[in-house]
Amino acid sequence: MTSIMERIADAEKQADAILEEANRTARERVTQAKNDAEEALAAADESQRRQTADALSRAREEGERIAEQVTARAKAETDALHETAVLNVAEAVASLMERIEAAV
């Protein structure tokens, strides 16, 4: 039969072992939590980079579309001005010819 002192010593050893195991488990959990947080942060960072790249790509596409529209509008206006200028030159030449013929 074991004495009370032996039981107390055994209980203390068990308590120390339990405490040691609890400390080890806590350290492992803290380490795992840090690792999980770092992974989550890296994933969030990568996700944000992808979203930024996508937004930049959409903005470029929109800018190119707007530039094409502005260019097309400017070309149409330039073509119209050119046609008007050609007509005005023809009228100016005709007017000059009339003046020359009248003077001669």
C-alpha positions in Angstrom: 0.0 0.0 0.0 1.2 3.4 -0.9 1.5 6.1 1.6 -0.1 9.5 1.4 3.3 11.1 0.8 3.8 8.8 -2.2 0.3 9.6 -3.5 1.0 13.3 -3.1 4.4 12.9 -4.9 2.7 11.0 -7.7 0.0 13.6 -7.9 2.6 16.4 -8.1 4.4 14.5 -10.9 1.1 14.1 -12.8 0.3 17.8 -12.3 3.8 18.7 -13.5 3.4 16.4 -16.5 -0.1 17.9 -17.2 1.3 21.4 -16.8 4.2 20.6 -19.1 1.9 19.2 -21.7 -0.5 22.2 -21.5 2.5 24.6 -21.9 3.7 22.6 -24.9 0.2 22.5 -26.4 -0.2 26.3 -25.8 3.2 27.0 -27.5 2.2 24.8 -30.5 -1.2 26.6 -30.8 0.4 30.0 -30.6 2.9 29.0 -33.3 0.2 27.6 -35.4 -2.0 30.7 -34.9 1.0 32.9 -36.0 1.5 30.7 -39.1 -2.2 30.8 -39.9 -2.2 34.6 -39.5 0.8 35.0 -41.8 -0.8 32.7 -44.4 -4.0 34.7 -44.2 -2.2 37.9 -44.5 -0.2 36.7 -47.5 -3.4 35.4 -49.1 -5.2 38.7 -48.5 -2.1 40.6 -49.9 -2.2 38.4 -53.0 -5.9 38.8 -53.4 -5.5 42.6 -53.1 -2.7 42.6 -55.7 -4.9 40.6 -58.1 -7.8 43.0 -57.6 -5.6 45.9 -58.2 -4.1 44.4 -61.3 -7.7 43.6 -62.6 -8.8 47.2 -61.8 -5.8 48.6 -63.6 -6.5 46.3 -66.6 -10.1 47.4 -66.8 -9.1 51.1 -66.5 -6.6 50.7 -69.4 -9.3 49.0 -71.5 -11.7 51.8 -70.7 -9.1 54.4 -71.5 -8.3 52.8 -74.8 -12.0 52.6 -75.6 -12.5 56.3 -74.8 -9.4 57.2 -76.8 -10.8 55.3 -79.8 -14.1 57.2 -79.5 -12.4 60.6 -79.1 -10.1 59.8 -82.1 -13.0 58.7 -84.2 -14.9 61.8 -83.3 -11.9 64.0 -84.0 -11.4 62.3 -87.4 -15.0 62.8 -88.3 -14.8 66.5 -87.4 -11.5 66.8 -89.3 -13.0 65.1 -92.4 -16.0 67.5 -92.2 -13.6 70.5 -91.9 -11.6 69.2 -94.8 -14.7 68.9 -97.0 -15.7 72.4 -96.1 -12.2 73.7 -96.9 -12.2 71.9 -100.2 -15.6 73.5 -101.1 -14.4 76.9 -99.9 -11.3 76.6 -102.0 -13.3 75.7 -105.1 -15.6 78.6 -104.4 -12.7 80.9 -103.9 -11.1 79.8 -107.1 -14.3 80.3 -109.0 -14.7 83.8 -107.5 -11.1 84.7 -108.4 -11.6 83.4 -111.9 -14.8 85.5 -112.3 -12.8 88.6 -111.1 -10.0 87.8 -113.5 -12.4 87.3 -116.4 -14.2 90.5 -115.5 -10.9 92.4 -115.4 -9.7 91.1 -118.6 
